[in-house]
Amino acid sequence: MDLNLWGYFSYNLELGGFLNSNNISAIDQYYLNTNQSRVVLDKDYLKSFKLIPYYTSITQNKFANIFFEYHLEGKLMDNLPVLKNWGIKSVIGLNRSQFSSEHSYSELSFGIENLGINGIPIFRLDYVWSFENTSLLRNGLVLHVSNTFN
């Protein structure tokens, strides 16, 4: 969704479940697309969580995932005199997964993108806070490397 001078929104919504959840083997259950390393080599930010450990959120019930990002397109960084001409842009993100009324996982992130060399964007750096239900689980920096170089 383009907001002209105020940037744009990006989102991805995933809904799913199983028709017969009584007889599902472990391999067939739904696993969140997760990452626990602090360096990511995938540029598709709207399909995976940034800080959740592997194999911790598994379900054989209904689930809903939303991935949301707001790209400010320089509205924040262009107001800082030192960074104005660097082409760095800021992005705010929210990822959420709901498995049941008792279990949810959320991530809130603030990042800067278009970090690179000689105008070639190579990196994106996010600071992420992750929550299970309402409790803070972990937080930290996540470095995304452009998949152009993979």
C-alpha positions as CSV (number, residue, x, y, z in Angstrom):
1,M,0.0,0.0,0.0
2,D,1.7,3.2,-1.2
3,L,1.3,6.3,0.9
4,N,3.1,8.6,-1.5
5,L,5.4,10.9,0.4
6,W,4.9,9.0,3.7
7,G,6.3,5.7,2.5
8,Y,4.5,2.4,2.1
9,F,3.1,-0.6,4.0
10,S,3.9,-4.2,3.3
11,Y,2.1,-7.1,4.8
12,N,1.6,-10.9,4.6
13,L,-1.3,-12.7,6.2
14,E,-1.3,-16.5,6.7
15,L,-4.2,-18.5,8.0
16,G,-4.4,-22.3,8.3
17,G,-5.5,-25.4,10.2
18,F,-6.1,-29.1,9.8
19,L,-9.3,-30.8,8.9
20,N,-8.6,-33.8,11.2
21,S,-6.2,-32.7,14.0
22,N,-6.7,-35.9,16.0
23,N,-4.2,-38.0,14.0
24,I,-1.4,-35.8,12.9
25,S,2.2,-37.0,13.1
26,A,5.0,-34.7,14.3
27,I,6.3,-34.2,10.8
28,D,2.9,-33.0,9.5
29,Q,2.3,-30.4,12.2
30,Y,2.6,-26.7,11.4
31,Y,6.0,-25.2,12.3
32,L,6.6,-21.4,12.3
33,N,9.2,-20.2,9.8
34,T,11.8,-19.2,12.4
35,N,15.3,-17.9,12.8
36,Q,17.5,-17.7,15.9
37,S,20.7,-16.7,14.4
38,R,21.5,-13.0,14.3
39,V,22.5,-13.0,10.6
40,V,19.8,-13.7,7.9
41,L,20.6,-14.4,4.3
42,D,17.0,-14.1,3.1
43,K,15.5,-10.8,1.9
44,D,11.9,-11.9,2.2
45,Y,11.1,-10.2,5.6
46,L,7.4,-10.9,5.4
47,K,7.5,-14.7,5.7
48,S,9.6,-15.5,8.8
49,F,10.1,-14.5,12.4
50,K,13.4,-12.9,13.4
51,L,14.2,-14.2,16.9
52,I,12.1,-17.2,17.8
53,P,14.2,-20.4,18.4
54,Y,13.7,-23.3,16.1
55,Y,11.0,-25.9,16.8
56,T,9.5,-24.0,19.8
57,S,6.2,-23.0,18.2
58,I,4.5,-26.0,16.7
59,T,0.8,-26.6,16.4
60,Q,-1.8,-29.0,15.0
61,N,-4.6,-26.6,15.6
62,K,-5.7,-23.5,13.7
63,F,-3.2,-20.7,13.4
64,A,-2.9,-17.1,12.1
65,N,0.3,-15.2,11.2
66,I,0.6,-11.6,10.2
67,F,3.8,-9.9,9.0
68,F,3.6,-6.1,8.8
69,E,6.2,-3.4,7.8
70,Y,6.0,0.3,7.4
71,H,8.8,1.8,5.3
72,L,9.2,5.5,6.1
73,E,11.1,6.1,2.9
74,G,13.5,8.6,4.4
75,K,11.0,10.6,6.4
76,L,12.9,10.0,9.6
77,M,16.5,9.7,8.4
78,D,16.2,12.7,6.0
79,N,15.7,15.0,9.0
80,L,19.0,14.0,10.5
81,P,21.7,16.3,8.9
82,V,24.5,13.7,9.1
83,L,22.5,10.9,7.5
84,K,20.5,13.0,5.0
85,N,22.6,12.2,2.0
86,W,23.4,8.5,2.8
87,G,20.1,7.1,1.4
88,I,19.4,5.2,4.6
89,K,15.7,4.5,5.2
90,S,14.0,3.4,8.3
91,V,11.4,0.6,8.7
92,I,9.1,-0.4,11.5
93,G,7.8,-4.0,11.7
94,L,5.3,-6.1,13.6
95,N,5.1,-9.9,13.3
96,R,2.5,-11.9,15.2
97,S,1.4,-15.5,15.4
98,Q,-1.7,-16.7,17.2
99,F,-2.1,-20.5,17.8
100,S,-4.8,-20.5,20.4
101,S,-6.5,-18.1,22.8
102,E,-3.7,-19.1,25.3
103,H,-0.6,-18.9,23.0
104,S,0.7,-16.1,20.9
105,Y,4.1,-14.9,19.8
106,S,4.9,-11.3,18.6
107,E,7.9,-9.4,17.4
108,L,8.3,-5.6,17.2
109,S,11.2,-4.2,15.3
110,F,12.8,-1.0,14.2
111,G,15.4,-1.1,11.5
112,I,17.4,0.8,9.0
113,E,17.8,-0.4,5.4
114,N,19.8,0.5,2.3
115,L,23.1,0.1,4.3
116,G,25.8,-0.6,1.8
117,I,28.9,0.6,-0.1
118,N,28.9,3.3,-2.8
119,G,25.1,3.4,-3.0
120,I,24.7,-0.4,-3.4
121,P,22.3,-1.7,-0.7
122,I,23.8,-4.8,1.0
123,F,22.6,-4.8,4.5
124,R,19.5,-4.1,6.7
125,L,19.9,-3.9,10.5
126,D,16.9,-4.4,12.8
127,Y,16.5,-4.2,16.5
128,V,13.9,-6.7,17.5
129,W,11.9,-7.3,20.7
130,S,10.1,-10.7,20.9
131,F,7.2,-11.5,23.2
132,E,5.4,-14.7,24.1
133,N,1.9,-13.7,25.1
134,T,2.7,-10.5,27.0
135,S,6.1,-11.4,28.4
136,L,9.3,-10.2,26.8
137,L,11.4,-13.2,25.7
138,R,14.5,-11.7,24.1
139,N,15.7,-8.7,22.2
140,G,18.6,-7.8,20.0
141,L,20.1,-6.9,16.7
142,V,19.5,-8.9,13.5
143,L,21.6,-8.3,10.4
144,H,20.0,-9.1,7.0
145,V,22.4,-9.6,4.1
146,S,21.0,-8.9,0.6
147,N,20.2,-12.1,-1.2
148,T,21.9,-10.7,-4.3
149,F,25.1,-11.9,-2.9
150,N,24.0,-15.4,-1.9
